[in-house]
Amino acid sequence: MGGIESLDIGTMVKNAVKGVFSTMLSLDVASDEIDSEKKLEGDKLMGCVGFAGDASGVVCIEMTADFAKFITASMLGEDPSEVQGPDEINDVIGELCNMVGGNLKSRFCDSGYPCVLTIPSITHGSDFRISKMSGARRERFIFLQGDSFFSVVVFLKSGK
């Protein structure tokens, strides 16, 4: 098997997420190699950014609303109680998606699959799921940070 299907998405995603969390949030995260289908319960937030070009797809980062608030506080150098509200959280999670997506975009371009990123979108709620993208490869990764976890889902297919 060759082409876009042979890209090591796991290594790309793990390096991107760990690098962004370390650099931008001063937080260490670890990948959970045991339970990639672990589910988030309750009030959740998901940020997604798409790829368009020779690599086509989307990367989504899903977390609890409380963890999103914690991440926002970490990025802004504040206590979680100081976070102003949903707009501030949406901006930070959108930027987080841009950084992880931008890192993946670079790796895709370096591998011969030039693409551009879409504008990030944010979804809030307690009962939603990501539907399969037709013809795309789907990979899901779980990351641990302290007592919390979050997931990163990538759908990828060749746009050629």
C-alpha positions as CSV (number, residue, x, y, z in Angstrom):
1,M,0.0,0.0,0.0
2,G,1.4,3.4,-0.9
3,G,0.2,6.9,-1.3
4,I,-1.6,8.9,1.4
5,E,-2.8,5.7,3.0
6,S,0.8,4.8,4.0
7,L,1.4,8.0,6.0
8,D,2.1,7.4,9.6
9,I,-0.7,9.5,10.9
10,G,-0.3,8.2,14.5
11,T,3.3,9.6,14.8
12,M,2.3,12.8,13.1
13,V,-0.7,13.4,15.4
14,K,1.1,12.5,18.6
15,N,4.1,14.7,17.8
16,A,1.8,17.6,16.9
17,V,-0.4,17.4,20.0
18,K,2.5,16.9,22.4
19,G,4.5,19.8,20.8
20,V,1.6,22.2,20.8
21,F,0.5,21.4,24.4
22,S,4.1,21.7,25.6
23,T,5.0,24.9,23.8
24,M,1.8,26.8,23.9
25,L,0.2,25.6,27.1
26,S,3.2,24.4,29.2
27,L,1.4,21.1,29.7
28,D,2.7,17.6,29.2
29,V,0.3,15.1,27.6
30,A,0.7,11.4,27.1
31,S,-1.0,9.2,24.5
32,D,-3.2,6.4,25.8
33,E,-2.1,3.4,23.8
34,I,-4.6,1.1,25.4
35,D,-8.1,2.6,25.0
36,S,-8.5,4.5,21.7
37,E,-12.3,4.3,21.9
38,K,-12.7,5.8,25.4
39,K,-15.8,8.1,25.4
40,L,-16.2,11.6,26.9
41,E,-19.4,12.1,29.0
42,G,-21.4,15.2,29.8
43,D,-20.9,18.7,28.5
44,K,-18.3,18.6,25.7
45,L,-16.6,20.8,23.2
46,M,-15.2,19.9,19.9
47,G,-13.0,22.0,17.6
48,C,-12.4,20.9,14.0
49,V,-10.3,22.2,11.2
50,G,-10.3,20.8,7.6
51,F,-7.7,20.1,5.0
52,A,-8.3,20.8,1.3
53,G,-6.0,19.9,-1.5
54,D,-4.1,16.8,-2.4
55,A,-4.7,15.8,1.3
56,S,-8.4,16.1,2.1
57,G,-10.0,15.6,5.5
58,V,-10.5,17.0,9.0
59,V,-8.9,16.9,12.4
60,C,-11.2,17.2,15.4
61,I,-10.2,17.7,19.1
62,E,-12.9,16.7,21.5
63,M,-12.8,17.4,25.3
64,T,-15.0,18.1,28.3
65,A,-16.2,21.7,28.7
66,D,-14.2,21.8,32.0
67,F,-11.0,20.8,30.3
68,A,-11.6,23.4,27.6
69,K,-11.8,26.0,30.3
70,F,-8.6,24.7,31.9
71,I,-6.8,24.8,28.6
72,T,-8.0,28.4,28.0
73,A,-6.7,29.4,31.4
74,S,-3.4,27.7,30.7
75,M,-2.9,29.5,27.3
76,L,-3.9,32.9,28.8
77,G,-1.9,32.5,31.9
78,E,-5.0,32.8,34.1
79,D,-6.8,30.8,36.8
80,P,-9.8,28.9,35.3
81,S,-12.1,31.2,37.4
82,E,-10.8,34.2,35.4
83,V,-11.9,32.8,32.0
84,Q,-14.4,35.3,30.6
85,G,-16.8,32.9,28.9
86,P,-17.6,30.8,25.8
87,D,-16.2,33.3,23.3
88,E,-12.8,33.2,24.9
89,I,-12.9,29.4,25.2
90,N,-13.9,29.1,21.5
91,D,-11.1,31.4,20.4
92,V,-8.5,29.3,22.3
93,I,-9.8,25.9,21.2
94,G,-10.0,27.2,17.6
95,E,-6.4,28.4,17.8
96,L,-5.4,25.0,19.3
97,C,-7.0,23.3,16.3
98,N,-5.2,25.7,13.9
99,M,-1.8,24.8,15.6
100,V,-2.3,21.0,15.5
101,G,-3.9,21.2,12.0
102,G,-1.1,23.4,10.8
103,N,1.5,21.0,12.0
104,L,-0.2,18.1,10.2
105,K,-0.7,20.3,7.1
106,S,3.1,20.8,7.1
107,R,3.8,17.1,7.4
108,F,1.3,16.3,4.6
109,C,2.9,19.0,2.3
110,D,6.4,17.6,3.1
111,S,5.1,14.1,2.1
112,G,3.9,15.4,-1.3
113,Y,0.3,16.2,-0.5
114,P,0.0,20.0,-0.5
115,C,-3.2,21.3,1.1
116,V,-4.6,24.3,2.9
117,L,-6.5,24.6,6.2
118,T,-10.1,25.7,6.6
119,I,-11.3,28.0,9.3
120,P,-11.8,26.1,12.6
121,S,-15.3,25.4,13.8
122,I,-16.4,24.7,17.4
123,T,-19.3,22.5,18.6
124,H,-20.7,22.5,22.1
125,G,-23.1,19.9,23.6
126,S,-23.6,16.7,25.4
127,D,-24.9,14.4,22.7
128,F,-23.1,14.6,19.4
129,R,-20.7,12.4,17.4
130,I,-18.5,12.7,14.3
131,S,-19.9,10.9,11.3
132,K,-17.6,9.0,9.0
133,M,-16.2,10.9,6.0
134,S,-16.9,8.9,2.8
135,G,-13.9,7.2,1.5
136,A,-11.6,8.5,4.2
137,R,-9.2,6.8,6.6
138,R,-10.3,7.4,10.2
139,E,-7.9,7.3,13.2
140,R,-8.7,8.3,16.8
141,F,-6.2,9.0,19.5
142,I,-6.6,9.5,23.2
143,F,-4.4,11.9,25.2
144,L,-4.1,12.1,29.0
145,Q,-3.3,15.3,30.9
146,G,-3.4,14.9,34.7
147,D,-6.8,13.4,35.6
148,S,-8.4,14.5,32.2
149,F,-8.3,13.0,28.8
150,F,-9.2,14.3,25.3
151,S,-9.5,12.7,21.9
152,V,-8.1,13.7,18.5
153,V,-9.8,12.2,15.4
154,V,-8.4,12.5,11.9
155,F,-10.2,11.7,8.7
156,L,-7.9,11.7,5.7
157,K,-8.1,10.9,2.1
158,S,-6.3,11.8,-1.1
159,G,-7.7,14.8,-2.9
160,K,-5.8,13.9,-6.1
